[in-house]
Amino acid sequence: PLAELRERYALGDFSGALTIAESILETQPDLDAVLRYAESCRGVLQQMYAARLGPLGQVPLMAVPAEQLRWLTLDHRSGFLLSHVDGVSTLEEILDVAGMPSIEAMRILCELVQQRVIILQ
């Protein structure tokens, strides 16, 4: 797994590398090299998501009518974040109440923007 971690990191697959690093750390939580890879991946991914989202002071708005949401393939975390898209709360406020690591919430918000479920103002 460590070789695959290094390879994915070198190829710029930071999500894949982070997944591998976290699985290694579940059984061997004190491997310094793996910890450094995981921290680096999280930092890069956070920067990527922040660049895609733009300023966190933006207010997300629903782009899909509420009655059509049930036809989308959204998991419970996406649904929870969408429940906070009220036309008033900023991205920063939604990230604060997300109840999950900010990197995960940012990833989901990026996906929702990409899928045109929400738009940012």
Backbone as CSV, one residue per row, in Angstrom:
resi,resn,N_x,N_y,N_z,CA_x,CA_y,CA_z,C_x,C_y,C_z
1,PRO,0.808,-1.217,0.000,0.000,0.000,0.000,0.848,1.277,0.000
2,LEU,1.999,1.242,0.660,2.840,2.438,0.710,3.355,2.806,-0.671
3,ALA,3.704,1.828,-1.469,4.166,2.096,-2.836,3.050,2.705,-3.667
4,GLU,1.836,2.188,-3.520,0.698,2.755,-4.262,0.396,4.164,-3.782
5,LEU,0.530,4.405,-2.489,0.347,5.746,-1.935,1.318,6.720,-2.585
6,ARG,2.578,6.347,-2.617,3.598,7.215,-3.227,3.302,7.460,-4.703
7,GLU,2.900,6.396,-5.405,2.625,6.523,-6.837,1.438,7.451,-7.098
8,ARG,0.362,7.267,-6.351,-0.811,8.124,-6.544,-0.484,9.576,-6.213
9,TYR,0.289,9.778,-5.163,0.683,11.136,-4.778,1.522,11.763,-5.899
10,ALA,2.472,11.017,-6.414,3.340,11.527,-7.477,2.549,11.850,-8.741
11,LEU,1.478,11.102,-8.992,0.651,11.333,-10.176,-0.371,12.451,-9.966
12,GLY,-0.445,12.985,-8.747,-1.396,14.055,-8.465,-2.781,13.568,-8.105
13,ASP,-2.929,12.273,-7.797,-4.212,11.721,-7.358,-4.272,11.838,-5.837
14,PHE,-4.526,13.053,-5.378,-4.485,13.326,-3.949,-5.646,12.690,-3.200
15,SER,-6.806,12.579,-3.834,-7.942,11.897,-3.190,-7.631,10.424,-2.996
16,GLY,-7.123,9.786,-4.033,-6.760,8.378,-3.937,-5.646,8.149,-2.932
17,ALA,-4.649,9.022,-2.960,-3.533,8.899,-2.015,-4.017,9.069,-0.581
18,LEU,-4.925,10.004,-0.365,-5.452,10.224,0.986,-6.244,9.010,1.463
19,THR,-7.030,8.424,0.593,-7.799,7.221,0.948,-6.865,6.099,1.383
20,ILE,-5.790,5.900,0.629,-4.822,4.857,0.977,-4.127,5.194,2.289
21,ALA,-3.704,6.450,2.446,-3.023,6.856,3.676,-3.921,6.626,4.889
22,GLU,-5.187,7.004,4.773,-6.099,6.825,5.908,-6.317,5.352,6.226
23,SER,-6.349,4.500,5.198,-6.522,3.065,5.477,-5.278,2.489,6.155
24,ILE,-4.105,2.956,5.767,-2.875,2.506,6.431,-2.864,2.973,7.880
25,LEU,-3.260,4.220,8.109,-3.216,4.800,9.449,-4.223,4.160,10.403
26,GLU,-5.263,3.512,9.863,-6.215,2.813,10.731,-5.539,1.696,11.512
27,THR,-4.582,1.025,10.889,-3.921,-0.095,11.562,-2.539,0.283,12.103
28,GLN,-1.936,1.319,11.513,-0.606,1.748,11.953,-0.599,3.273,12.089
29,PRO,-1.220,3.794,13.160,-1.437,5.231,13.280,-0.199,6.096,13.516
30,ASP,0.948,5.483,13.717,2.132,6.280,14.053,3.219,6.256,12.972
31,LEU,2.847,5.967,11.753,3.823,5.991,10.654,3.998,7.429,10.175
32,ASP,5.141,8.014,10.514,5.373,9.429,10.216,5.259,9.754,8.729
33,ALA,5.822,8.924,7.875,5.784,9.200,6.437,4.346,9.217,5.931
34,VAL,3.537,8.282,6.400,2.141,8.206,5.962,1.355,9.392,6.521
35,LEU,1.643,9.770,7.742,1.003,10.956,8.327,1.312,12.204,7.505
36,ARG,2.561,12.339,7.072,2.949,13.504,6.255,2.228,13.485,4.907
37,TYR,2.132,12.319,4.283,1.390,12.216,3.023,-0.066,12.629,3.230
38,ALA,-0.680,12.122,4.292,-2.093,12.425,4.559,-2.289,13.925,4.772
39,GLU,-1.427,14.540,5.572,-1.538,15.980,5.822,-1.343,16.781,4.540
40,SER,-0.381,16.382,3.744,-0.128,17.069,2.485,-1.317,16.934,1.541
41,CYS,-1.860,15.742,1.431,-3.033,15.512,0.572,-4.205,16.372,1.025
42,ARG,-4.454,16.398,2.323,-5.561,17.215,2.847,-5.356,18.687,2.509
43,GLY,-4.134,19.164,2.665,-3.846,20.565,2.354,-4.070,20.894,0.890
44,VAL,-3.567,20.034,0.012,-3.738,20.262,-1.427,-5.208,20.205,-1.811
45,LEU,-5.922,19.199,-1.308,-7.340,19.063,-1.636,-8.146,20.252,-1.118
46,GLN,-7.834,20.710,0.086,-8.538,21.866,0.651,-8.321,23.090,-0.239
47,GLN,-7.103,23.293,-0.707,-6.813,24.418,-1.604,-7.560,24.274,-2.927
48,MET,-7.606,23.069,-3.458,-8.311,22.831,-4.720,-9.801,23.120,-4.568
49,TYR,-10.405,22.620,-3.498,-11.831,22.842,-3.287,-12.117,24.324,-3.047
50,ALA,-11.258,24.981,-2.288,-11.449,26.412,-2.024,-11.355,27.214,-3.320
51,ALA,-10.439,26.833,-4.201,-10.308,27.533,-5.484,-11.551,27.322,-6.347
52,ARG,-12.100,26.126,-6.328,-13.305,25.848,-7.118,-14.521,26.588,-6.581
53,LEU,-14.625,26.665,-5.254,-15.783,27.322,-4.650,-15.673,28.843,-4.704
54,GLY,-14.470,29.353,-4.582,-14.293,30.802,-4.532,-14.474,31.310,-3.111
55,PRO,-14.747,32.599,-2.972,-14.863,33.187,-1.626,-15.940,32.488,-0.790
56,LEU,-15.598,32.213,0.451,-16.530,31.502,1.331,-17.652,32.405,1.835
57,GLY,-17.605,33.682,1.492,-18.687,34.598,1.841,-19.857,34.523,0.874
58,GLN,-19.722,33.719,-0.180,-20.805,33.571,-1.144,-21.976,32.812,-0.514
59,VAL,-23.147,33.098,-1.032,-24.360,32.436,-0.558,-24.815,31.444,-1.620
60,PRO,-24.868,30.151,-1.271,-25.374,29.168,-2.240,-26.898,29.237,-2.322
61,LEU,-27.403,29.023,-3.517,-28.843,28.999,-3.764,-29.200,27.692,-4.455
62,MET,-30.380,27.196,-4.185,-30.837,25.985,-4.852,-31.072,26.295,-6.326
63,ALA,-30.594,25.441,-7.191,-30.797,25.594,-8.632,-31.784,24.562,-9.149
64,VAL,-32.199,23.652,-8.279,-33.126,22.580,-8.628,-34.363,22.741,-7.743
65,PRO,-35.548,22.681,-8.316,-36.752,22.758,-7.474,-36.768,21.643,-6.430
66,ALA,-37.285,21.952,-5.266,-37.282,21.009,-4.144,-37.927,19.674,-4.509
67,GLU,-38.988,19.713,-5.313,-39.675,18.463,-5.650,-38.840,17.570,-6.565
68,GLN,-37.816,18.115,-7.199,-36.962,17.312,-8.063,-35.749,16.737,-7.333
69,LEU,-35.499,17.168,-6.113,-34.340,16.689,-5.354,-34.386,15.180,-5.118
70,ARG,-35.575,14.655,-4.921,-35.671,13.223,-4.619,-35.220,12.345,-5.780
71,TRP,-35.176,12.894,-6.995,-34.764,12.128,-8.166,-33.247,12.126,-8.346
72,LEU,-32.567,12.950,-7.571,-31.103,12.999,-7.648,-30.513,11.918,-6.752
73,THR,-29.368,11.423,-7.131,-28.702,10.415,-6.302,-27.771,11.127,-5.316
74,LEU,-28.355,11.535,-4.210,-27.606,12.254,-3.182,-27.523,11.391,-1.930
75,ASP,-26.355,11.397,-1.297,-26.242,10.665,-0.041,-26.722,11.543,1.113
76,HIS,-26.740,10.983,2.309,-27.262,11.705,3.468,-26.450,12.955,3.802
77,ARG,-25.145,12.922,3.554,-24.318,14.102,3.845,-24.637,15.240,2.883
78,SER,-24.836,14.904,1.612,-25.229,15.926,0.635,-26.579,16.515,1.014
79,GLY,-27.506,15.648,1.404,-28.824,16.117,1.833,-28.742,17.019,3.040
80,PHE,-27.874,16.661,3.986,-27.715,17.503,5.172,-27.189,18.879,4.798
81,LEU,-26.161,18.925,3.939,-25.632,20.224,3.526,-26.681,21.017,2.760
82,LEU,-27.426,20.348,1.894,-28.486,21.030,1.138,-29.557,21.603,2.059
83,SER,-29.787,20.957,3.189,-30.795,21.460,4.119,-30.401,22.815,4.703
84,HIS,-29.130,23.167,4.585,-28.657,24.461,5.084,-28.562,25.512,3.983
85,VAL,-28.857,25.130,2.759,-28.865,26.087,1.648,-30.219,26.780,1.686
86,ASP,-30.214,27.965,2.309,-31.464,28.681,2.553,-31.518,30.048,1.878
87,GLY,-30.502,30.359,1.088,-30.474,31.662,0.423,-29.962,32.780,1.304
88,VAL,-29.590,32.452,2.535,-29.085,33.451,3.485,-27.711,33.055,4.008
89,SER,-27.565,31.784,4.361,-26.316,31.288,4.948,-25.208,31.263,3.898
90,THR,-24.012,31.692,4.315,-22.850,31.680,3.430,-22.225,30.287,3.429
91,LEU,-21.331,30.070,2.470,-20.580,28.812,2.451,-19.851,28.608,3.777
92,GLU,-19.249,29.667,4.272,-18.506,29.574,5.533,-19.420,29.134,6.681
93,GLU,-20.607,29.683,6.739,-21.540,29.312,7.800,-21.984,27.858,7.646
94,ILE,-22.208,27.429,6.415,-22.601,26.040,6.179,-21.469,25.099,6.568
95,LEU,-20.233,25.468,6.243,-19.087,24.641,6.634,-18.959,24.560,8.151
96,ASP,-19.297,25.652,8.843,-19.208,25.672,10.307,-20.187,24.704,10.962
97,VAL,-21.370,24.539,10.365,-22.386,23.683,10.980,-22.455,22.303,10.338
98,ALA,-21.529,22.014,9.438,-21.588,20.777,8.647,-21.501,19.510,9.492
99,GLY,-20.804,19.560,10.605,-20.681,18.367,11.441,-19.808,17.289,10.822
100,MET,-18.945,17.677,9.897,-18.020,16.746,9.244,-16.742,17.518,8.972
101,PRO,-15.652,16.848,8.674,-14.425,17.577,8.344,-14.684,18.555,7.195
102,SER,-14.124,19.746,7.310,-14.391,20.779,6.304,-13.975,20.338,4.905
103,ILE,-12.916,19.543,4.802,-12.480,19.073,3.491,-13.572,18.215,2.843
104,GLU,-14.267,17.416,3.634,-15.344,16.579,3.108,-16.546,17.434,2.708
105,ALA,-16.884,18.403,3.549,-18.007,19.284,3.228,-17.705,20.108,1.977
106,MET,-16.471,20.572,1.843,-16.088,21.347,0.656,-16.156,20.479,-0.600
107,ARG,-15.736,19.237,-0.484,-15.804,18.320,-1.627,-17.252,18.136,-2.080
108,ILE,-18.135,17.939,-1.116,-19.548,17.740,-1.439,-20.136,18.999,-2.063
109,LEU,-19.809,20.156,-1.499,-20.319,21.407,-2.061,-19.816,21.616,-3.485
110,CYS,-18.562,21.264,-3.740,-18.022,21.352,-5.107,-18.804,20.453,-6.048
111,GLU,-19.112,19.249,-5.603,-19.888,18.323,-6.430,-21.283,18.870,-6.704
112,LEU,-21.902,19.473,-5.686,-23.248,20.025,-5.864,-23.240,21.189,-6.855
113,VAL,-22.180,21.988,-6.824,-22.050,23.073,-7.803,-21.829,22.493,-9.190
114,GLN,-20.950,21.512,-9.277,-20.648,20.891,-10.567,-21.883,20.222,-11.170
115,GLN,-22.691,19.608,-10.331,-23.921,18.947,-10.789,-25.060,19.943,-11.025
116,ARG,-24.783,21.207,-10.754,-25.757,22.298,-10.909,-26.988,22.122,-10.022
117,VAL,-26.747,21.561,-8.846,-27.813,21.457,-7.837,-27.897,22.776,-7.090
118,ILE,-26.742,23.407,-6.875,-26.693,24.730,-6.250,-25.870,25.660,-7.142
119,ILE,-26.128,26.942,-6.976,-25.324,27.979,-7.627,-24.824,28.902,-6.517
120,LEU,-23.759,29.612,-6.782,-23.153,30.486,-5.782,-23.323,31.941,-6.185
121,GLN,-23.681,32.764,-5.197,-23.791,34.207,-5.415,-22.964,34.944,-4.391
